[in-house]
C-alpha cells in the first residue's frame, strides 16, 4: 500500500493507482473531461490538474495519469492548480463556447468570458479522445483518430472516409461528455439514440432476430409521420399478440400476400383526400414490411402491381431466406444447399437444389425511381437508403438481409457478425439503383470466400462433408458470377 496526503487527508491506496483514482476513493472530487474509469487515462483536457509536492519540490500536473508515490502531498485547489485549471477551461470554452458542461465549469471557476477568440461557435468537440479510446478499447475497432495540429486538430475516421466496419454499436456515444459525436450519414448518433422508438419493447421476436433491428433502423432514419402495412409473418405475429401491440405508429395487418396492395391502397386514398381538400398534406410516408415468403413468392404479384402503378410508397423486404414463421420451409430466397424442413439435407438431396431468386433485379426491372440492397450490419448504409427511399417521388424498394438464428442455426449474439460476413463475402452486396443508374456502396478490401459465411451457420453444416463440397464450389461460382455482373453494372469492373 502507498500512503499519501490529499488536501490534508491521509489516504492509503494500492500501488499503481493514479492520484485521480486515489482522490475519488477518498471522496475528494477533481473535475475532469477526458477521463473515464473504463478507458486508459489520456491527460488531454488538463482540467484535472493538481499541485503535487514531494521531496521539497512541487509541480502542477494532470492527476489522471500520475501514479501515487509514498509520501506524496497533493493539493487539488491550491492557487497554482486553480490558476492552471482555469486557463484550461478558458481555452476549451473559447473553442466550444456553447457546450453546457464547459459553461458550468467556467461559472464555478469564475470565468465570465474567455480571453481568447472563438473561431466556430457551433463547435462542440473538446478533443478529449474518449470516443477514440472507446472505439479501440471497448468496441475493438480503430475507426476514430486525431488529425491536424493546433486549432486545426479534430477527430475523424482514417482518411476521413465512412467505414462500414462501423456497425453502429453506439459504444462511443455515452463516453462523449459534450454530445459531439456524429456520423456523415446525416443524423447524429446521439440524436438517433434519443429518438422515441416506433417499434418499442415488449414484442415476442426471438433474441437476436434481424427483423426488429431492420425495422428500428429504418424507422429511426425517417423523421416524417409513417403509416405501415405488415404482411403476415414473424414480424407481424410477434409484435401484435392480441390484445397487445409493440407499434407506436398507424399499422395495418394484412394477409401473407398483399402487403403491397394494402399500402398502395392507403397511399391512394390519402392522395385523393388531400386533393379533395378534406385533409391537409402532412407528408406521410407509406411503408410496407414483408418477409421473403410474402415478397419473393406469394406476394410478388401484389408487389409488382404496386410498383408498376407508381404509388409513392416504400416496400421493405426483410429477407431471412425461408418461411421462418411457419416452420422454416424453403422460399425463393433460400440459398442453394440450405437445409430447411422442405429441403432437408440427407441421402436424397444436400439441401435446397436451386439458387436464390434475384428479387432486387426484378424490382429494378420495373423502372422505379429507387431500388437498393442493404444489411443492418452496415447501419449507416441502411439508414441512408431508407431516407433516400421515402424521399423519391414514386415507389421504392429495399431488400434487406435479416438473419434468423432459429433457421440459420447460429448463436443469438452473432446476428450482426453473420450478416456482416454475408457482405464481406459478396453473397449480399450493398448497392443502389437510382433511376436506372447502378451504384456500388461497399466494396470489401478483401473479398472473403463464401464458405467463411456458410461455416458459421448450422443450416449449411452438411455441405462441409466430402461428398457435398461440390455444392460450396457451386455457390462460390454463382456468387462470383453475380458479383462480377454487379461490378460491370456499377462501372467498377
Buried (B, 14 or more C-beta within 10 A) or exposed (E): EBEBBBBEEEBEBEEEBBBBBBBBBBEBEBBBBBBBEEBEBBBBBBBBBBBBBBEEEBEBBBBBBBEBBEEBBBBBEBEBBBBBBBBBBBBBBBBBBEBEBBBEBBEEBEBEEBEEEEEEEEBBBBBBBBBBBBBBBBBEBBBBBEEEEEEEEEBBBEEEEBBBBBBBBBBBBBBBBBBBBBBEBEBBBBEBBEEEEBBEEEBEBBEBBBBBBBBBBBBBBBEEEBBBBBBBBBBBBBBBEEEEBBBEEEBBBBBBBBBBBBBBBBBBEBBEEBEEEEEEEEEBBBBBBBBBBBBBBBBBEBBBBBBEBBBBBBBBBBBBBBBBBBEBBBBBBBBBBBBBEEBBBEEEEBBBEEBBBBBBBBBBEBBBBBBBBBBBBBBBBBBBBBBBBBBBEBBBBBBBBBBBBBBBBBEEEBBBBBBBBBBBBBBBBBBBBBEEEBBBBBBBEEEBBBBEBBBBBEBBBBBEEEEBEEBBEBBBEBBBEBBEEBBEBBEEE
